[in-house]
Amino acid sequence: MIISFHYNIGNQGIFHNSIMFVKKALFAVPNSKSLPIGLVARFSSATGDIGVTVNDKTGVATVKLQRAPVNSLNTGFLKNIESTLDSLEKEKARGLILTSGLPKIFTAGLDILELYNCTTESLTTFWTQLQSTWLKLHATSFPSVALINGHAPGAGCQLAMSCEYRIMLGPKYTIGLNETKMGIIAPFWFVDTMIDTLGPRQAELALTSGKLFTSSEALKVGLIDEEVGSEEEGVAKAEAFLSQYATIPGTARKLTKLMIREKTISNLVKNKDKDLKNVIDLITSAQVQKGLGLYLQSLKKK
Ligand SMILES: CC/C=C\C/C=C\C/C=C\C/C=C/C(=O)SCCNC(=O)CCNC(=O)[C@H](O)C(C)(C)COP(=O)(O)OP(=O)(O)OC[C@H]1O[C@@H](n2cnc3c(N)ncnc32)[C@H](O)[C@@H]1OP(=O)(O)O
């Protein structure tokens, strides 16, 4: 017998930060021994869907980002991601597989429409949410894997780097912090995270050129840990990675992770306001606004 629960997760306008977990159905699935077991959830809102499936044997949650067309991260979507992580913490998830429910794109990074023609007020709301969502993902108490099943430029790469392990579907997609290519600068905590991931030498080369790595290049420099040929293979590798933690005491694991990440986390926590001021000064400048406008046009012209 397969037991399935459906989370009924409210639309953010109604439930704000609290995700409601409602046991809705208990049913038998005839003649089935191998169907995925567990909790199934769907988070719907005008600002993106987040599908959550929790395997009730392992406690591992698969979180699928879904905001068509390219999973770009706007304020509402970031808020939904943060709420989902809060719920997984509350429900004591044993692991996270962060992936995309869209074909070809993990996430296209920040929604450039949040940066272009923005006001100081709207940018403040957006950036504060980005900081908050990232801090949550970077410090989850459970182990995390990014299953990068599509392109991951800019903040898409940043989300992936904040997971503890990265598995990327090859060979067509690219990943990297491409800010300099857009005429902007990666924030210091993106830079810190890339240095933590690649070491200073490779991070400097990658960041100054805004390099977008193919999966095999990313594997070579250590931006990803494994390259796979199919999503199924990726899921199996992610589950295998997470399964090693089943026998490691959770508190020891979590404290070790936080000790290693502490410098990068506290650098942002202590300098949130400075970071915001940097962003406002840079992004609202006439020159950067012009560049962002041209970049958006070039995306639309394709
Ligand atoms: C002292 C300084 C201190 C501090 C620093 C200050 C500031 C730092 C600020 C910001 C950091 C920025 C981080 C980022 O993440 S910026 C975004 C980076 N991402 C990109 O550059 C990706 C751009 N997109 C693409 O390359 C392609 O779209 C992609 C490969 C993802 C998919 O290609 P595909 O051919 O499948 O789709 P498209 O036809 O290109 O796109 C469809 C549709 O989506 C729109 N689009 C794409 N990306 C974005 C985006 N990131 N935001 C908003 N909209 C996006 C695209 O325009 C198309 O729209 P439409 O034609 O209307 O359908």
Ligand as a Chemical Component Dictionary entry (heavy atoms), coordinates in Angstrom:
data_LIG
# 
_chem_comp.id                   LIG 
_chem_comp.type                 NON-POLYMER 
_chem_comp.pdbx_formal_charge   0 
_chem_comp.three_letter_code    LIG 
# 
loop_
_chem_comp_atom.comp_id 
_chem_comp_atom.atom_id 
_chem_comp_atom.alt_atom_id 
_chem_comp_atom.type_symbol 
_chem_comp_atom.charge 
_chem_comp_atom.model_Cartn_x 
_chem_comp_atom.model_Cartn_y 
_chem_comp_atom.model_Cartn_z 
_chem_comp_atom.pdbx_ordinal 
LIG C1  C1  C 0 29.728 47.816 -6.243  1  
LIG C2  C2  C 0 28.726 46.840 -6.804  2  
LIG C3  C3  C 0 28.054 46.109 -5.804  3  
LIG C4  C4  C 0 27.041 45.278 -5.930  4  
LIG C5  C5  C 0 26.471 44.618 -7.100  5  
LIG C6  C6  C 0 25.290 45.271 -7.634  6  
LIG C7  C7  C 0 24.368 44.704 -8.350  7  
LIG C8  C8  C 0 24.308 43.285 -8.721  8  
LIG C9  C9  C 0 22.990 43.035 -9.303  9  
LIG C10 C10 C 0 22.588 41.914 -9.826  10 
LIG C11 C11 C 0 23.276 40.636 -9.920  11 
LIG C12 C12 C 0 22.625 39.864 -11.036 12 
LIG C13 C13 C 0 22.368 38.576 -11.015 13 
LIG C14 C14 C 0 21.600 37.909 -12.101 14 
LIG O1  O1  O 0 21.166 36.810 -11.951 15 
LIG S1  S1  S 0 21.270 38.814 -13.519 16 
LIG C15 C15 C 0 20.490 37.662 -14.627 17 
LIG C16 C16 C 0 21.472 36.741 -15.222 18 
LIG N1  N1  N 0 20.807 35.915 -16.196 19 
LIG C17 C17 C 0 20.986 36.010 -17.494 20 
LIG O2  O2  O 0 21.773 36.794 -17.983 21 
LIG C18 C18 C 0 20.149 35.082 -18.343 22 
LIG C19 C19 C 0 19.543 35.760 -19.506 23 
LIG N2  N2  N 0 18.761 34.800 -20.264 24 
LIG C20 C20 C 0 19.295 33.931 -21.134 25 
LIG O3  O3  O 0 20.490 33.875 -21.347 26 
LIG C21 C21 C 0 18.344 33.040 -21.850 27 
LIG O4  O4  O 0 17.065 33.571 -21.725 28 
LIG C22 C22 C 0 18.330 31.586 -21.289 29 
LIG C23 C23 C 0 19.626 30.867 -21.694 30 
LIG C24 C24 C 0 18.159 31.544 -19.786 31 
LIG C25 C25 C 0 17.123 30.839 -21.937 32 
LIG O5  O5  O 0 17.197 30.931 -23.343 33 
LIG P1  P1  P 0 15.918 30.559 -24.229 34 
LIG O6  O6  O 0 16.333 30.724 -25.642 35 
LIG O7  O7  O 0 15.361 29.264 -23.796 36 
LIG O8  O8  O 0 14.817 31.637 -23.805 37 
LIG P2  P2  P 0 14.740 33.166 -24.245 38 
LIG O9  O9  O 0 13.989 33.270 -25.517 39 
LIG O10 O10 O 0 16.078 33.796 -24.192 40 
LIG O11 O11 O 0 13.901 33.777 -23.040 41 
LIG C26 C26 C 0 12.493 33.578 -22.935 42 
LIG C27 C27 C 0 11.880 34.824 -22.328 43 
LIG O12 O12 O 0 12.409 35.006 -21.007 44 
LIG C28 C28 C 0 12.980 36.298 -20.899 45 
LIG N3  N3  N 0 14.134 36.218 -19.974 46 
LIG C29 C29 C 0 15.203 35.445 -20.074 47 
LIG N4  N4  N 0 16.006 35.584 -19.009 48 
LIG C30 C30 C 0 15.414 36.493 -18.216 49 
LIG C31 C31 C 0 15.755 37.090 -16.961 50 
LIG N5  N5  N 0 16.864 36.734 -16.273 51 
LIG N6  N6  N 0 14.921 37.980 -16.441 52 
LIG C32 C32 C 0 13.793 38.331 -17.078 53 
LIG N7  N7  N 0 13.400 37.809 -18.269 54 
LIG C33 C33 C 0 14.213 36.899 -18.821 55 
LIG C34 C34 C 0 13.403 36.653 -22.311 56 
LIG O13 O13 O 0 13.514 38.022 -22.437 57 
LIG C35 C35 C 0 12.259 36.088 -23.100 58 
LIG O14 O14 O 0 11.183 37.000 -22.965 59 
LIG P3  P3  P 0 10.079 37.134 -24.120 60 
LIG O15 O15 O 0 10.805 37.417 -25.417 61 
LIG O16 O16 O 0 9.234  38.283 -23.678 62 
LIG O17 O17 O 0 9.354  35.820 -24.149 63 
# 
loop_
_chem_comp_bond.comp_id 
_chem_comp_bond.atom_id_1 
_chem_comp_bond.atom_id_2 
_chem_comp_bond.value_order 
_chem_comp_bond.pdbx_ordinal 
LIG C1  C2  SING 1  
LIG C2  C3  SING 2  
LIG C3  C4  DOUB 3  
LIG C4  C5  SING 4  
LIG C5  C6  SING 5  
LIG C6  C7  DOUB 6  
LIG C7  C8  SING 7  
LIG C8  C9  SING 8  
LIG C9  C10 DOUB 9  
LIG C10 C11 SING 10 
LIG C11 C12 SING 11 
LIG C12 C13 DOUB 12 
LIG C13 C14 SING 13 
LIG C14 O1  DOUB 14 
LIG C14 S1  SING 15 
LIG S1  C15 SING 16 
LIG C15 C16 SING 17 
LIG C16 N1  SING 18 
LIG N1  C17 SING 19 
LIG C17 O2  DOUB 20 
LIG C17 C18 SING 21 
LIG C18 C19 SING 22 
LIG C19 N2  SING 23 
LIG N2  C20 SING 24 
LIG C20 O3  DOUB 25 
LIG C20 C21 SING 26 
LIG C21 O4  SING 27 
LIG C21 C22 SING 28 
LIG C22 C23 SING 29 
LIG C22 C24 SING 30 
LIG C22 C25 SING 31 
LIG C25 O5  SING 32 
LIG O5  P1  SING 33 
LIG P1  O6  DOUB 34 
LIG P1  O7  SING 35 
LIG P1  O8  SING 36 
LIG O8  P2  SING 37 
LIG P2  O9  DOUB 38 
LIG P2  O10 SING 39 
LIG P2  O11 SING 40 
LIG O11 C26 SING 41 
LIG C26 C27 SING 42 
LIG C27 O12 SING 43 
LIG C27 C35 SING 44 
LIG O12 C28 SING 45 
LIG C28 N3  SING 46 
LIG C28 C34 SING 47 
LIG N3  C29 SING 48 
LIG N3  C33 SING 49 
LIG C29 N4  DOUB 50 
LIG N4  C30 SING 51 
LIG C30 C31 SING 52 
LIG C30 C33 DOUB 53 
LIG C31 N5  SING 54 
LIG C31 N6  DOUB 55 
LIG N6  C32 SING 56 
LIG C32 N7  DOUB 57 
LIG N7  C33 SING 58 
LIG C34 O13 SING 59 
LIG C34 C35 SING 60 
LIG C35 O14 SING 61 
LIG O14 P3  SING 62 
LIG P3  O15 DOUB 63 
LIG P3  O16 SING 64 
LIG P3  O17 SING 65 
# 
